[in-house]
């Protein structure tokens, strides 16, 4: 690892910046009435719901039933680009709405709650990050999708958890030195996998940082037949115990393909809905966030993702409020970093298909 592998003065969130996790509580009658109302609103407005895997099952079910989409952040935006809908209602966090707007400037982008943010986004303010980049002009700037439009605009590349290793490996093979932001655990994992010379911003996801290695080891001893699936935003000692380290999409795929009936899962528990849907016969166990060393700030569920719900979704369709806008020049520059990833993954897919032919 480079001697400058980490920042000396990391930016971290204060407790006041982290909201409580409050999941919408509705009974069966209200759920049915809201679902019926929202379906009519979507049809009337030529709108679709795009929801992240970490949102509540009610929203994921609604998206699936109405021709919308449930996926990771980049595929949510990509689906929006391919959809004929005039309005996209993004159920997720703010950077996802911004990415959808950047890739779909002609569409109206709404969100159930504009306060739905992300600890990684908040932990990488554009002014501080830009100043750091300016201090290291000989580095290629690679940022994770979980960043603001302004940070993406400052970057050379945007990557996802599923593409980060491949992109950084390619850049390293070209002799490039890299600034990575914002997640330090994903950055460390990418650096270990690629051997790249990286300066790593010291942000962290408050959900994944809470997974406890010692308690996970104990849990594994109680379920020795279980496979451990870990998102790479988790601490290294948790990643070290994984049978698979991967993105949300990779984790869902693993539960259908791996030879096991029981899985311990270290990522936001909102993903369990799609995992159980894909493999209803499999047993899913939450990786521990509690124990002697735990604070359980999030308890494996993002408090900002929890801000999305059927009531707010219906309200935003009724009022047209909570629309996402991105300043034109920021959107233009951010799209360049996103487009590099889209072109890279497209070329990589084409090469893979050619090799398989």
Secondary structure, 3 states (H helix, E strand, C coil): CCCCCECCCCCCCCHHHCCCCCCCCCCHHHHHHHHHHHHHHHHHHCEEEEEECCCCHHHHHHHHHCCCEEECHHHHHHHHHHCCCCEEEEECCHHHHHHHHHHCCCCEEEECCCCCCCHHHHCCCHHHHHHHHHHCCCEEEEEECCCCHHHHHHCCEEECCCCHHHHHHHHHHCCCEEEEECEHHHHHHHHHHHCCCEEECCECCCCHHHCCHHHHHHHHHHCCCCEEEECCCCCHHHHCCCCEECCHHHHHHHHHHCCCCEEEEECCHHHHHHHHHHCCCCEEEECCCCCCCCCCCCCCCCCCHHHCCHHHHHHHHHHCCCECCCCHHHHHHHHHHHHHHHHHHHHHHHHHHHHHC
